[in-house]
Amino acid sequence: MRQNKRSVILLVAFVVILAMAWQAAGAEVSLKSLAPADDEISGWKLVAGADKLGTGESGLYDVYDGGAGEYLDAGITQVFQRTYKNDGKYLKVSINRVGSWQQAKAFYLKRRSGIAGLDSFMKHSDIKQELSKATNAGSTIAYMWARNYFCSISVNGDAADQRNAVKAFGRKISAKITAAHD
C-alpha cells in the first residue's frame, strides 16, 4: 500500500510538472515585450499614452481606425503599436501577430510590393527573416516579417538618421522575436 501511495504521488508530481512545461511552451509572447523600450534605440523616447493594443476583430478595428479589413484577411489576430519621438521626428512601430509564418511572409510580400518600385527601395537580408524599406514623400517606411509576426516601422523623415533608425528598430525587434522563441 505504501509503495502505491508513493507511486501515485510521483505520478501526480510528474503530471503537474508536465502540465506546467506544456503551458509555458504554449504561452504567447507579449507583443509589448517585442517593442523597443524608451531610449533602447539611442535618442528615441516613448510618446506617453500612445501605446495601443488590439486583439481580435474589434481590437484591430480600434487600432487601425476602422481600416483593419486587409489585416484580418491576412490572418492577423493581434497588434501592438508604439510611438517614439526624437528631435521633432515621430516613429511608429506596429507589431502584428499572424496565425502562421506563411501568412506573415505573404502579407510582408504584399506590402513590400507597394514600395519595391521606389528608387530608394532597399532590402536588408542581414536581419533575421527580412526587412525592406523605402522613402517616399518625406517619410521612411519599412516592413518586416519574422516567424509569425509582421511589422511595420515608419518615420516622418527621409534623412540618413531616420533611415538608419528604421533599420535599427527592425534589428532590435527581430532580435527580441528570436530571443523570445529560442
C-alpha positions in Angstrom: 0.0 0.0 0.0 2.8 2.4 0.9 4.5 1.7 -2.5 1.2 2.5 -4.3 0.8 5.8 -2.4 4.4 6.9 -3.3 3.8 5.9 -7.0 0.6 8.0 -7.1 2.4 11.0 -5.6 5.2 10.7 -8.1 2.8 10.3 -10.9 0.8 13.4 -9.8 4.0 15.4 -9.4 5.1 14.3 -12.9 1.8 15.3 -14.4 1.9 18.7 -12.7 5.4 19.4 -14.0 4.5 18.3 -17.5 1.4 20.5 -17.5 3.4 23.5 -16.4 6.0 22.9 -19.1 3.3 22.5 -21.7 1.6 25.7 -20.6 4.9 27.6 -20.7 5.8 26.3 -24.1 2.3 27.3 -25.5 2.2 30.7 -23.8 2.0 33.6 -26.2 4.8 36.2 -26.2 3.6 39.7 -25.3 3.7 41.9 -28.3 4.6 44.8 -26.0 7.7 42.9 -24.9 8.9 42.9 -28.6 8.8 46.6 -29.0 11.9 48.6 -28.0 11.7 50.4 -24.7 12.3 54.1 -24.0 15.7 55.1 -25.4 16.6 51.5 -26.2 17.3 52.9 -29.6 19.5 55.8 -28.7 17.6 59.1 -28.7 14.2 57.7 -29.4 11.8 58.3 -26.5 8.4 56.8 -25.9 5.4 59.1 -26.6 3.5 58.8 -23.3 0.0 57.4 -23.6 0.4 56.5 -27.3 0.7 52.7 -26.9 -2.2 50.7 -28.5 -3.0 47.0 -28.2 -5.8 45.4 -30.3 -6.9 41.8 -30.1 -9.4 40.2 -32.3 -11.6 41.9 -34.9 -12.9 44.7 -32.8 -9.4 45.4 -31.3 -7.8 45.6 -34.7 -10.5 47.9 -36.0 -9.9 50.2 -33.0 -6.1 50.3 -33.5 -6.3 50.7 -37.3 -9.1 53.3 -37.1 -11.6 51.2 -38.9 -9.2 50.0 -41.6 -8.5 46.5 -40.3 -10.1 44.5 -43.1 -6.9 43.7 -45.0 -5.2 42.8 -41.7 -7.9 40.4 -40.7 -7.9 38.9 -44.2 -4.2 38.3 -43.8 -4.8 36.3 -40.6 -3.6 39.0 -38.1 -5.1 38.3 -34.7 -3.4 40.9 -32.6 -1.5 44.2 -33.0 0.6 46.4 -30.7 1.6 49.9 -31.8 4.1 52.2 -30.1 5.1 55.7 -31.0 8.6 57.3 -30.4 9.9 60.8 -30.7 13.4 62.1 -31.5 14.2 65.8 -32.3 10.7 66.5 -33.7 10.5 63.3 -35.7 8.0 60.6 -34.9 8.5 56.9 -35.5 5.7 54.4 -35.2 6.1 50.6 -34.8 3.3 48.2 -35.4 3.9 44.6 -34.4 1.2 42.2 -35.7 0.8 38.6 -34.6 -0.3 36.4 -37.5 -1.6 32.8 -37.5 1.4 31.3 -39.2 4.8 32.3 -40.6 3.5 31.6 -44.1 0.7 34.2 -43.5 3.2 36.7 -42.1 5.5 36.3 -45.1 2.7 36.6 -47.6 1.4 39.8 -46.0 5.0 41.1 -45.9 5.5 40.3 -49.6 2.2 42.1 -50.4 3.2 45.2 -48.5 6.8 45.1 -49.9 5.4 45.1 -53.5 4.0 48.5 -52.7 7.4 50.0 -52.1 9.7 47.8 -54.2 9.4 50.0 -57.3 10.7 53.1 -55.5 14.2 54.3 -56.3 15.1 54.3 -52.6 14.0 50.7 -52.0 16.4 48.6 -50.0 16.1 45.0 -48.7 18.1 44.0 -45.7 18.9 40.3 -45.5 21.2 40.7 -42.5 18.1 41.0 -40.3 16.7 37.6 -39.4 13.9 36.9 -41.9 13.6 40.0 -44.0 13.1 43.8 -43.8 12.5 46.1 -46.7 12.4 49.9 -46.5 11.9 52.9 -48.8 11.4 56.6 -48.6 8.5 58.4 -50.2 7.1 61.9 -49.9 9.4 62.7 -47.0 8.8 59.6 -44.9 10.6 56.3 -44.5 8.7 53.1 -44.2 9.9 49.5 -43.5 8.1 46.2 -43.5 9.5 43.1 -41.8 8.4 39.6 -41.1 9.9 37.2 -38.6 8.3 33.9 -37.6 4.6 34.6 -37.3 5.0 38.4 -36.9 4.5 41.1 -39.5 5.9 44.5 -38.5 5.8 48.0 -40.0 8.0 50.8 -38.9 7.5 54.4 -40.2 9.1 57.7 -39.5 8.3 61.2 -40.8 11.7 61.9 -42.3 14.0 60.5 -45.1 17.4 61.7 -44.0 20.1 59.2 -43.3 19.5 59.2 -39.5 15.8 58.5 -40.0 16.6 55.7 -42.5 19.1 54.3 -40.0 16.6 54.5 -37.1 14.1 52.4 -39.1 16.8 49.8 -39.7 17.9 49.9 -36.0 14.3 49.4 -34.8 13.9 46.4 -37.3 17.1 44.8 -36.0 16.0 45.3 -32.3 12.5 43.8 -32.9 14.0 40.9 -34.9 16.4 40.2 -32.0 13.6 40.3 -29.5 11.5 37.9 -31.6 14.4 35.5 -31.9 15.2 35.7 -28.2 11.5 35.1 -27.2 11.3 32.0 -29.3 14.7 30.3 -28.6 
